Amino acid sequence: MLALAEFAKIEGVFDWAASHAVRAAGTSSLRLFAIIYGVGILTTALLSNDATIVVLTPAVIVALRRTDAPALPYLFACAFIANAASFILPISNPSNLLVFGSAMPGLGTWLRWLIVPSVIAVAVTAVGLGLLFRESLRKNHAMRDDSLADRPAPSALATLAIAALVLIAVSARNGPLGTAALCLAILATLVLGIRRRSGLPSLASGIQWPIVPLTAALFVIVTAVDNAGALGWTRTLIEHTPPLAIGWALAVASNIANNLPAGLNTGETLTALHPDAQKAFAALIGVNLGPNLTTNGSLATILWLAIVRKSGENISPLSFLRAGLFITPIALTLALLALR
């Protein structure tokens, strides 16, 4: 999925979309926020939450330089939507695969249980961010450059459209999402190589390879935590606790130990217990939406913090925590209560 996102970046899809967003918003800060938030929803749903962070966020930073708008509302939108929209589809977050593994529900079952909680999570998060940054979003901003970036090649747009359709179709048929994503990444690499071989080194170097050893290290943490008795704790939690409490407990656990270890541990427990669907999906929501409380809750927000600091924005974990405490408890509780 990161290779597909990097392919889109190299082909200029995100810069093109960002320049259109700036022009469409005009001088309205609120309209620009809504457009960026909407693009973030689509990117997360179809390319994963990590793609929203590692590809869309830098494009938003570049786009904001075309205006004098303050960056914080839009950067926080990228971070929060990456987790809030990450259970719209099975492909929207790697942790979805960790939680359900080979027992991944079909797309129909997935949407029947999660489309309403997803809409609530996305909507409440948007309202919360709007209230949090209401002073900035009320003001109009000045335009420095409203020119449009070059339109991406038709082959690039077609490749991404095919990828989205294939992933949705594979998910609908309960097929192997990992294999499908790998094949699509190879297809994107071939398309890029045919168009311009000079793009291949950029594709290889642009992928966030540090994610690989970081993820491997998290697997080691999971093993250590399991050996310390975490599986027994998770088993007791899921067997004897109502869905609302399950979601909240795993949200807290995700912020303590990151949501990848929490997702892996939960997946092992679900495989062993086969609990009812409401409890299983409550666990998933806790693992996905809970990390909006702190910057260490998910890999996506860890990467986001590094990217925005590299761009020169001084955002502290404490400022993220304040925003998370303002938004996430309500979004999480309402999303869990909507599981019916």
C-alpha positions as CSV (number, residue, x, y, z in Angstrom):
1,M,0.0,0.0,0.0
2,L,2.9,2.4,0.7
3,A,4.3,1.6,-2.7
4,L,1.0,2.5,-4.3
5,A,0.9,5.7,-2.4
6,E,4.5,6.6,-3.4
7,F,3.6,5.8,-7.0
8,A,0.7,8.3,-6.7
9,K,3.1,10.9,-5.2
10,I,5.7,10.5,-7.9
11,E,3.1,10.8,-10.6
12,G,2.0,14.1,-9.0
13,V,-1.5,12.9,-8.0
14,F,-1.4,14.4,-4.5
15,D,0.2,17.7,-5.6
16,W,-2.4,18.0,-8.3
17,A,-5.2,17.3,-5.9
18,A,-3.8,19.7,-3.3
19,S,-3.5,22.5,-5.9
20,H,-7.1,21.9,-6.9
21,A,-8.1,22.0,-3.2
22,V,-6.3,25.4,-2.7
23,R,-8.0,26.9,-5.8
24,A,-11.4,25.4,-5.0
25,A,-11.2,26.8,-1.4
26,G,-10.4,30.3,-2.6
27,T,-9.8,32.4,0.5
28,S,-12.1,30.4,2.8
29,S,-10.1,28.6,5.5
30,L,-13.1,26.5,6.5
31,R,-13.7,25.4,2.9
32,L,-10.0,24.5,2.6
33,F,-10.2,22.5,5.8
34,A,-13.3,20.6,4.5
35,I,-11.7,19.7,1.2
36,I,-8.4,18.5,2.8
37,Y,-10.5,16.5,5.3
38,G,-12.5,14.9,2.5
39,V,-9.3,14.0,0.5
40,G,-8.0,12.5,3.7
41,I,-11.1,10.3,4.1
42,L,-10.7,9.0,0.5
43,T,-6.9,8.4,0.9
44,T,-7.3,6.6,4.1
45,A,-10.2,4.4,3.0
46,L,-8.6,3.4,-0.3
47,L,-4.8,3.6,0.3
48,S,-4.5,3.1,4.1
49,N,-4.0,5.5,7.0
50,D,-0.2,5.3,6.5
51,A,-0.6,6.7,3.0
52,T,-2.5,9.6,4.4
53,I,0.4,10.4,6.7
54,V,3.4,9.7,4.5
55,V,2.1,11.0,1.2
56,L,-0.9,13.3,1.7
57,T,0.5,15.2,4.7
58,P,3.6,16.4,2.8
59,A,1.4,17.4,-0.2
60,V,-0.8,19.4,2.2
61,I,2.3,21.1,3.6
62,V,3.3,22.1,0.1
63,A,-0.2,23.3,-0.8
64,L,-0.4,25.4,2.4
65,R,2.6,27.3,1.2
66,R,0.4,28.7,-1.6
67,T,-1.5,30.5,1.1
68,D,-0.9,32.3,4.4
69,A,-3.3,30.0,6.3
70,P,-2.0,28.7,9.6
71,A,-0.9,25.1,9.1
72,L,-2.1,23.5,12.4
73,P,-5.8,22.9,11.6
74,Y,-4.9,21.1,8.3
75,L,-2.0,19.1,9.7
76,F,-4.1,17.9,12.6
77,A,-6.9,17.0,10.1
78,C,-4.4,14.7,8.3
79,A,-3.4,13.0,11.6
80,F,-6.9,12.6,13.1
81,I,-8.6,11.4,9.9
82,A,-5.9,8.8,9.3
83,N,-7.2,7.0,12.4
84,A,-10.8,8.0,12.4
85,A,-11.4,6.7,8.8
86,S,-9.2,3.7,9.2
87,F,-12.0,1.2,9.6
88,I,-14.2,2.3,6.7
89,L,-12.8,-0.7,4.6
90,P,-10.6,-3.7,5.5
91,I,-7.7,-2.1,3.5
92,S,-7.9,1.2,5.3
93,N,-5.5,0.2,8.1
94,P,-2.9,-2.6,8.4
95,S,-4.2,-3.3,12.0
96,N,-7.4,-4.5,10.4
97,L,-5.5,-7.4,9.0
98,L,-3.8,-8.0,12.3
99,V,-7.0,-8.1,14.2
100,F,-8.9,-10.4,11.9
101,G,-6.1,-12.2,10.0
102,S,-7.4,-15.1,7.9
103,A,-10.9,-14.7,9.5
104,M,-11.4,-11.3,7.8
105,P,-15.1,-10.7,7.4
106,G,-16.5,-10.2,3.9
107,L,-17.1,-6.6,2.7
108,G,-20.8,-6.9,3.2
109,T,-20.5,-7.9,6.8
110,W,-17.8,-5.3,7.4
111,L,-20.0,-2.5,6.1
112,R,-23.1,-3.7,7.8
113,W,-21.4,-3.4,11.2
114,L,-18.9,-0.6,10.6
115,I,-20.3,1.9,8.1
116,V,-22.4,3.8,10.7
117,P,-19.6,3.8,13.4
118,S,-17.2,5.0,10.7
119,V,-19.5,7.9,9.7
120,I,-19.9,8.8,13.3
121,A,-16.2,8.7,14.0
122,V,-15.3,10.8,10.9
123,A,-18.1,13.3,11.6
124,V,-17.5,13.8,15.3
125,T,-13.7,14.1,14.7
126,A,-14.4,16.8,12.0
127,V,-16.7,18.7,14.4
128,G,-14.2,18.5,17.2
129,L,-11.3,19.8,15.1
130,G,-13.6,22.5,13.8
131,L,-14.4,23.6,17.3
132,L,-10.8,23.3,18.4
133,F,-9.5,25.5,15.6
134,R,-12.6,27.7,15.2
135,E,-10.7,30.9,15.5
136,S,-8.3,30.1,12.7
137,L,-11.0,28.6,10.5
138,R,-13.3,31.6,10.8
139,K,-10.7,33.9,9.2
140,N,-10.1,34.1,5.5
141,H,-6.6,33.6,4.2
142,A,-4.7,35.3,1.4
143,M,-3.7,33.4,-1.7
144,R,0.0,33.4,-2.8
145,D,-0.4,31.1,-5.7
146,D,-3.6,29.6,-7.2
147,S,-2.0,27.9,-10.2
148,L,-2.7,24.2,-10.8
149,A,-0.1,21.5,-10.7
150,D,0.4,19.5,-13.8
151,R,-2.4,16.9,-14.4
152,P,-1.1,13.3,-13.8
153,A,-0.7,11.0,-16.7
154,P,-3.8,9.0,-17.7
155,S,-1.9,5.8,-17.1
156,A,-1.2,6.8,-13.5
157,L,-4.8,7.7,-12.8
158,A,-6.0,4.5,-14.5
159,T,-3.6,2.4,-12.4
160,L,-4.8,3.9,-9.2
161,A,-8.5,3.5,-10.2
162,I,-7.8,-0.2,-11.0
163,A,-6.0,-0.7,-7.7
164,A,-9.0,0.7,-5.8
165,L,-11.5,-1.4,-7.7
166,V,-9.4,-4.6,-7.3
167,L,-8.9,-4.1,-3.6
168,I,-12.6,-3.5,-3.0
169,A,-13.5,-6.5,-5.1
170,V,-11.1,-8.8,-3.3
171,S,-12.4,-7.5,0.0
172,A,-16.0,-8.1,-1.1
173,R,-15.1,-11.7,-2.0
174,N,-13.1,-12.2,1.2
175,G,-10.0,-12.8,-0.8
176,P,-6.3,-12.4,0.1
177,L,-5.8,-8.6,0.5
178,G,-2.1,-8.8,1.1
179,T,-1.5,-10.7,-2.1
180,A,-3.7,-8.4,-4.1
181,A,-1.9,-5.3,-2.7
182,L,1.5,-6.8,-3.5
183,C,0.4,-7.6,-7.1
184,L,-1.0,-4.0,-7.5
185,A,2.3,-2.5,-6.2
186,I,4.2,-4.6,-8.8
187,L,1.7,-3.3,-11.5
188,A,2.3,0.3,-10.4
189,T,6.1,-0.3,-10.5
190,L,5.9,-1.7,-14.1
191,V,3.7,1.2,-15.2
192,L,6.2,3.7,-13.7
193,G,9.1,1.9,-15.3
194,I,7.5,1.9,-18.7
195,R,6.7,5.6,-18.6
196,R,10.0,6.7,-17.1
197,R,12.7,4.5,-15.7
198,S,14.1,7.4,-13.8
199,G,11.1,7.2,-11.5
200,L,12.0,3.7,-10.2
201,P,14.8,4.8,-7.9
202,S,12.5,7.5,-6.5
203,L,9.9,4.8,-5.8
204,A,12.3,2.6,-4.0
205,S,13.8,5.4,-1.9
206,G,10.5,7.1,-1.2
207,I,8.9,4.2,0.5
208,Q,9.1,4.6,4.3
209,W,11.4,1.6,4.8
210,P,11.9,2.3,8.6
211,I,8.3,1.1,9.0
212,V,9.5,-2.4,8.3
213,P,12.0,-2.8,11.2
214,L,9.7,-0.8,13.5
215,T,6.9,-3.2,12.7
216,A,9.2,-6.2,13.3
217,A,10.2,-4.7,16.6
218,L,6.5,-4.4,17.6
219,F,6.0,-8.1,16.8
220,V,8.9,-8.8,19.3
221,I,7.1,-6.6,21.9
222,V,3.9,-8.6,21.3
223,T,5.7,-11.8,22.0
224,A,7.1,-10.4,25.2
225,V,3.8,-9.0,26.3
226,D,2.1,-12.3,25.5
227,N,4.7,-14.2,27.6
228,A,3.9,-11.8,30.4
229,G,0.3,-12.9,30.4
230,A,-1.4,-10.3,28.2
231,L,-3.2,-13.0,26.2
232,G,-4.9,-14.1,29.4
233,W,-5.9,-10.5,30.2
234,T,-7.3,-10.0,26.7
235,R,-9.2,-13.3,26.8
236,T,-10.8,-12.3,30.1
237,L,-11.6,-8.9,28.8
238,I,-13.4,-10.2,25.7
239,E,-15.2,-13.1,27.4
240,H,-16.6,-11.1,30.3
241,T,-16.8,-7.5,29.3
242,P,-19.5,-5.6,27.2
243,P,-18.5,-4.2,23.8
244,L,-18.2,-0.6,25.0
245,A,-15.7,-1.5,27.7
246,I,-13.8,-3.7,25.3
247,G,-13.4,-0.9,22.9
248,W,-12.3,1.5,25.6
249,A,-9.8,-0.9,27.2
250,L,-8.1,-1.6,23.9
251,A,-8.0,2.1,23.1
252,V,-6.1,2.7,26.3
253,A,-3.9,-0.3,25.7
254,S,-3.1,1.0,22.2
255,N,-1.9,4.3,23.6
256,I,0.2,2.6,26.2
257,A,1.9,0.0,23.9
258,N,0.9,1.2,20.3
259,N,-2.0,-0.2,18.4
260,L,0.0,-2.7,16.4
261,P,0.9,-4.8,19.4
262,A,-2.6,-4.3,20.7
263,G,-4.0,-5.4,17.4
264,L,-1.8,-8.5,17.2
265,N,-2.7,-9.5,20.7
266,T,-6.4,-9.0,20.0
267,G,-6.2,-11.0,16.8
268,E,-4.7,-13.9,18.6
269,T,-7.5,-13.8,21.2
270,L,-10.3,-13.5,18.6
271,T,-8.9,-16.4,16.7
272,A,-9.0,-18.5,19.9
273,L,-12.3,-17.4,21.2
274,H,-14.5,-16.7,18.1
275,P,-16.6,-14.1,20.1
276,D,-19.8,-12.6,18.7
277,A,-19.4,-10.0,16.0
278,Q,-20.3,-7.0,18.2
279,K,-17.4,-7.7,20.5
280,A,-15.0,-8.3,17.7
281,F,-15.8,-5.1,15.9
282,A,-15.7,-3.2,19.2
283,A,-12.2,-4.4,19.7
284,L,-11.3,-3.3,16.2
285,I,-12.7,0.2,16.8
286,G,-10.8,0.6,20.0
287,V,-7.5,-0.4,18.3
288,N,-8.1,1.9,15.3
289,L,-9.8,5.0,16.7
290,G,-8.3,4.9,20.2
291,P,-4.8,6.0,19.0
292,N,-6.2,9.5,18.3
293,L,-5.6,10.2,22.0
294,T,-1.8,10.3,21.8
295,T,1.0,10.5,19.2
296,N,2.4,7.1,20.2
297,G,-1.0,5.4,19.8
298,S,-0.4,4.3,16.2
299,L,2.5,4.0,13.7
300,A,0.6,6.6,11.6
301,T,0.7,9.3,14.2
302,I,4.4,8.6,15.1
303,L,5.3,9.1,11.4
304,W,3.0,12.2,11.2
305,L,4.8,13.9,14.1
306,A,8.2,13.3,12.5
307,I,7.0,14.6,9.1
308,V,5.5,17.8,10.5
309,R,8.5,18.5,12.7
310,K,10.7,18.1,9.6
311,S,8.6,20.7,7.8
312,G,9.4,23.2,10.6
313,E,6.1,23.0,12.6
314,N,6.7,22.7,16.3
315,I,4.0,20.4,17.4
316,S,4.4,18.7,20.8
317,P,3.0,15.4,22.0
318,L,1.2,17.4,24.7
319,S,-0.6,19.6,22.2
320,F,-1.7,16.5,20.4
321,L,-2.9,15.0,23.7
322,R,-5.0,18.0,24.5
323,A,-6.7,17.7,21.1
324,G,-7.1,14.0,21.5
325,L,-8.7,14.3,24.9
326,F,-11.1,17.0,23.5
327,I,-12.2,14.9,20.5
328,T,-11.5,11.1,20.9
329,P,-13.5,10.1,24.0
330,I,-16.8,11.4,22.4
331,A,-16.0,9.9,19.0
332,L,-14.9,6.6,20.4
333,T,-17.9,6.3,22.7
334,L,-20.5,7.2,20.1
335,A,-18.9,4.9,17.5
336,L,-18.9,2.0,19.9
337,L,-22.6,2.7,20.9
338,A,-23.5,2.6,17.2
339,L,-22.4,-1.0,16.9
340,R,-25.8,-2.7,16.6
